[in-house]
Amino acid sequence: MSKPADILCIGSVLWDVIGRAPLAMRQGSDVPGRITRLPGGVAMNIAMTCARFGLTPALLTAIGRDAEGDELIAACTARGMITDTVYRSDDLPTDRYMAVEGANGLIAAIADANSLESAGAKILRPLKDGTLATPEAPFAGPVALDGNLTVELLNEIAASPLLAQADLRVAPASPGKARRLAPFLTHGRGTLYVNLEEAGLLCQAQFDSSMAAAHALITRGAARVLVTDGGGTASEATGDDVISATPPQVLVTRVTGAGDTFMAAHIAAELGGAGRSDALKCALNAAATYVSGQGPE
C-alpha cells in the first residue's frame, strides 16, 4: 500500500442502481423518473464519506474480476480508497443493489450481496498476512463493519482476536439484516449504529423513541449504541449515560445511503477529536445535508 489506512471498511462494495421519481409511489406504480448507477454498498458509502472528511479508508470486501469489478476498483481508487486489500474473485461476479425511491421514501430494494457472502472469511486475509496486520500484531484502529456479511462470519468477527484491539463500529445493511448483529450484543463488542426499526428487531420489541431503544440495547448487552429515527431525535448511549439531539429539518430528496453517511460522519468527527455531543450533531447535520440532495451523489 502506498499509504497507511486511517480506517478499515469491511462489507459490501458494489454498484447501486437507483430509480428515483418525484411522485409518491405504491406497489405497481409506473411513473417517470431518473435511474442512476453509482458505486455503493454500506462499506463503500461509509468509505466515501470518510474520504470526504480527509480520511484514507481501506476496503475489505469481495469484487469480481469482471468488467464491472474493474470499473468499480477504478472508481474506489479515484475516490482515495485503498483497494490492495480487496479480495478479487475469478468466479464470483461483482455484487449489485437495486432500489426504487418515490417522494414518499424508499418503495423497495434488493441487495444482491451473494458474492460477498460466498467469499466469507477470505475478505479478512489482510488482517492475517501482514498487509494490514498479523495475529501477533492485530489491527488497533477504527473499523466500520456492515451486516451484509454472513451470520457465521459476523459471529467469528465478534469473537475474533484479529479485531479485539480495534475500535469496532457496526451497522446492519438493512432492517432485514438487523438480527445479524446479535453476536455484538452477546459479546458486548463495538459501537452499534441502528435506526428505530432495526433496534426493535434486535430487541424483539417496539419503541416510540430513540432514547428508549438505546436504553434497551444497552440492557441487552451492547457496549455502545447510536439510534436514529429519520427526522426525529437521535440518541447515543454508553452504559446508563444517554445523550440526544434532533437533526435539522430538510426537504428529503433521497434516502439510500443516509444511515451510512451518518455513521461515517460520526466516526470522522470522533477521530477528529469531537466530544460526544458535537460528534452526534455533526453526524446528524451530514445526514440531513445528504438526504436534502446537497451533498455528493
N, C-alpha and C positions, 0 to 999 in steps of 0.2 A: 504494500500500500504506500502511496506517495505521502500521505499524512495520517496522523492518528485519528481515530474516531472519537468524537465527543459523546456519542450516544449510539446504542445499537437498537435497530428497529427490526423486530422479529415477527414475521407473519406474512400477510398477503400483499403481494405487489403484482398488479395485473392491469388489464385495460378496462376502464369504465366506459360503458356505452349507456348514455343517459338521455332519455327523451323528456323534454320539458314543454308544458303547454301553459298559456296564460289564463286558462279557464279552469273552473272546478270540474273534476272528473269523477266518474264512478265506474263500476265494473261494466265492461262493454263499450265504454266511450271511445269514439273515433274522432279526434279533433286535430286541427293544425298545430304545429309547434316546431321546436328545434331539436335535433338529435346531435349530440356531441360524442366524441371518442377522445379520451384523455387518460394519462396514467392515473391509476387509482389503487384501491385496496387500503385497508386500515393502516398497515405498516408504512405504505407509500405516502398516504395522506399525512401521517404524523411526521415522516421524514421530510416531506416538502415544507411543512410549516416550521419544523426545526431549522431547516436550511435558511428559510426567510428570516429567522431570528439570529442567524450568524453561526449556527452550529454545523458540525460536519457529521452527518449520520452514516453509519454502515448498515447495509441491508443483509439480513439473514432470511432468505426465502428461497423458493424454487421457481425458476423461469426456464421455459423450454428453449431448445436450440433451434427454434423455427424462426421464420422471418419476423413474426410478431414479437418474439422474445428478443431478437437482436435490436429491433426498433425500441423496445421497452428499456433495454440496458442502456442504449444510447441516450434515451430521454432522462434516465436516472443520473447518468454521468454528467449530462449537461446541466442538471439541477444541483450539482455539487455533492452528490452522494457517492459513497464508496461501494463499488459493485464487485470488487475482487472476492468478496465474502459470499456471493450468491451461488447457490447450487444450481448448475445448468444441467438439465436432463436431456439425454438424446432421444428418449422415447415418450416423454410426457409433454403435452402441449402447454403453451402459456395460458394461464387462467384468465377468466373474464367475469365481469359483473355487469348486469343489465338492470336498469331501473326506469320507472316512469313516474314523473312528478307533475302534479297539477297545481292550480292556485290554492287548493285545499291540502297541499302537502304530498308526501310520498304515497303513491297509489299501490305500487307493487314493485318487488325487486327479486332477482335471482342471482345468487353468488355462486359461480362455478369455481370453487377452490379445490377441485379434485386433485390437481397435480400437486399442490402444496400438501394436502393430506396424504397423498401417496408417497411423497418424498420422505415424510416423517422426520426422524431424528437426523437424517443426512444434512439437513439445513444447519445443524448445530456443530458441524465439524470444525469451523474456525475457532470455536471455543476450546477445542481439544488439541489441535495440531500446531499451535503456535502462531497462527495467523493473527488472532486476537488475544488468545490466552492459552493456558495449558491447565491440566488438572492440578498441577503443583502451584501454579500462579494464576488463579481464576480471575476473570474479569471483575473489576470492582467499581465500574462507573454506572451511569444510568442506562436502563434497558426498558424500551417500550415493547410490550408483548400484546399480540391480539388473539382473540378467541377463534380465529379461523383454523387453528391447529387442532389436531385430533384430541379427544379426551385423554387418550393414553399418553400423548406427548405433553400435554399440559400437566397431567399428573406427575410425569417424570421431571418436568422443569420445576414444579412447585417444591419438589423434594431434592433436587439435584445439587450437589456441591459445586457444580460448574458455575452456578449463578448465586451461590449462597452469600457472596460478598457484594453482589450488585444492588443498586438502587432500582428495584423492580417496579415498573408501572404497568398495570394490566387493564385491558378493556375488552369487553365482548365485541365481536364483529357486528352483532345484531341482537335484538331481543330473543330471536330463535336460538341463539347460541349462548345465551347468558348463563345457563346452568353449567356450562363447561368450566366456569370459573370457580366452581365449588371447591376444588383442591386448595385454592389460595385462602379459603376460609378455614379449611381443615388444618392447614399448616401455618396459618397466621402470617403469610408472606405477602409482601408487596403493598402497593397502593392501588386500589381498585377504582376505576372510573366507569360509572354506570349512570343510566338515566332512571327515572322513576319506575318505568315499566320493568326494566332489567333488574332493578333492586327487588321489586315484588316477586319476580320469578325466582331469584336466588333465595329469597326468604319464604317463598310459598305463602305470600300474604299480599294485601293491597294497602297502599299508603296514600294519604292525602297531602303529604308534604315531603320535601327532600330531607328535612331535619329528622322526621320520624323514620324515614328509610335509612338514613345514615346511622342513627342510633341502633336500629335493628341489625344492620350488617355488622356493626362492631360487636354487638351482643352475640352474634353467630360466629365470631372468631376473626373477623377482618382486622388487620393491623391498622389500616387507614383507608378511608373511602372519600370519594367525591361523588355526589349525586346531583345530577342536573334535572331540570323539569321544563325543557323548552324555554319559553319566555318567562317562566316563573322563577321563584327563588331557588338558588343552588346552595348546597351545603357541603362542608368538608369536616370530617370527624376523625379525631385521633383519641382513642380511649373515650372518656366522658366529655371531652372538650369538643364542642361543635361550633363552627362559625358559618354564617350565611351571607349571601349577597344576591342582589337582583340584577339581571342583565339589562342593558339599555333596550328600550322598545324600538324596534325597526320593522320596516316592511320586508317580509320574508319572500325572497325570490328563488331560493334553492335550499335544500336540506341535506342532501347526500354529502357527507364529509364534515358536517358541523361538529359532531362529537369528537372526531379525530383532531380537528382544529383546536377545540377547547383543550383537549388533553395535551397536545404538543405545546400550545402557548403556556399552559400552566407549568409544564416541565421546564421550558426555556426560562420562564420568569424566576422559578426557584433556583435554577442553575446560575442565573444572573444575580442572585443574592436577595431577591424579593422575599418579604415575610409572607406569612400565610394569607393574611387579608389582602395584601396587594397582589399576590400571585393569583388568588381567586378572581379578583376584579379584572386583572389583565386577561385571564383566560376567557371570562365572560364577554369582555369587550372585543376580543379577537373573534370569538364565535359569532357575535352579533354582526360584526363587520362582514364576516364571511357569508352569513345567510342573507344579508341585505344585497349581496352581489357586488360589493365594493372591492373585495379582495381578489387575488388572482384565482383563476379557474383551476 
